[in-house]
Amino acid sequence: MATRKVVFHSKKSGGILCEGNRLEAYRFIEQHHKEFGIRWLLRRLGICPNAYYNYRKHRKADYYTQKEKIKEQIEEIYHSHNGVDGYRSMTAYLERRGYSYSQTTN
């Protein structure tokens, strides 16, 4: 049975990971986890799995906070216009209030 040898291409990191910048290391892991696997990269970079997963959890917290703000704005616009406006008008009102809307935010 042949064993599979995995070669770590450290040139992809550009030396940034050697400097100890955790945020760059986490981004590197997100980009290359399919090639090497998350656990392998964490071991190789000397990062505790718990630290990495906490980073991912908190990163999503910002997304959910922004999503909740947009939802509140949508409800306010909806009720102020008696529920008549469609999604195109809603998008225009959100843009006027400084919120960028994308189809994945709904």
Protein Blocks (a to p, Z undefined) as FASTA:
>chain_A
ZZddddddfklnnommmnopaklmmmmmmmmmmmnopklmmmmnopafklmmmmmmmmmm
mmmmmmmmmmmmmmmmmmmnnomacfklmmmmmmmnopacdfklZZ
